[in-house]
């Protein structure tokens, strides 16, 4: 029978959207320095935490293929916080979609554990400190410097292709472009060009979206999600192989 010490709790883990992203340098330890504006979205994973037990399980619309071993950010977050728990995630945020799903789940665990060291959290993932705080913020350093900004309500359309993109691979491609002296900048997202190299199918999706709605989409972080300002529900009909989500900032 459960006691108060191991009664499970359910926590929302909201997605984040990077509205703008500049890569400003690389530290000697290999971590990339960023200057970004991030916002929290109403799209959430559901994280159930049962203290003093073990195990990680995942289901939900985007649960297939999510690793549940020691590489998962949730397990790494538990280790960082020095806590033990069984965690179940209902995955509504796509993995490899550039929406910080894994970071949001890890942040939920760290918040549950009462862990507040943003610098240590940033070493797990650059998005985790922001996900621990949420709202709207300017994010700098390797993700640990958070300056809260006033909230701005806006509708956002997410177009999620049927594949993900590896964030480490995109940063490696950005490094290669920078070393070659090539222009790696995009006005809104410095990682966009590198992501198109890592996953060329993104180019086709960009063009399909722009043709369907008359607005050029922006890549969410390292991809694979493309996003648009406003509500474009009709894209679900025009792009049947994609998952189209109309959401809003918190």
C-alpha positions, 0 to 999 in steps of 0.5 A: 500500500502506498504511503505519503512518501511514495504517492505519485504526483502528476506534473505538466512539462510544457514545450518551449519554443525558441523565437530567436537564436544566436550562437555567439561562441564556443567555450573551451569545454565545447559548450556553445554560447547562445543568446535566445528568446524562449517562450513556454507553449501550452503543448505539454508532456504529462510526467507522473513521478512516484518517489522511492521506486525505480523505472522510466516508461513512456507512452503517448503520441510521440512515445515510440522510440524514446530511450528509457536507459541512462541516456534519457534526460529524466534519468540524468536529472534524477542522478543530478538531484540525487533522488530516486523515483519511478517516472512515467511520461505521456509524450505529447511533445515530439522527440528531436523536434526542437521543442525541448521535450526531453528538457521539459521532462527533466526540468519537471523532475528537477523542480519536483526534487527541489533542485535549483542550480541552473548552471548544473542543469545547463550541463545536462541540456541548454534548454533545461534551465529555461524549462525550470522557470518557464514563461518568456525569457532571454536565455544566454550563456550555455542556457543558465543565464535567464532574464525574465521578459514580460509575457506576450500572448500569441498563437503559434502553429507547429508543423511537425514532420514525421522525423526528428533531428539530432541536436548534437549533430546540428551543433557539429554541423554548425561548428564545421560551417564556422571552421570553414568560414561559411556564413552560419547565420540566419536572422532568426535562427543561427542553427537553421542552415546547419540543420538543413545540412544534417537533415535535407528533407527539412528543405522540402518541408519548408517549401511545402509549408510556405507554398500552402500558407504564404508565410515562410516558417522558421525552424524551432531550435535545431529542428525538426519542427517548423513554426509560424506566427498565427493559427493555420489549421488548414495546414493539417489538410494540406500536409497530411504526413505532418502533425499540425498543432495550433497552440499559444504561448503561456 
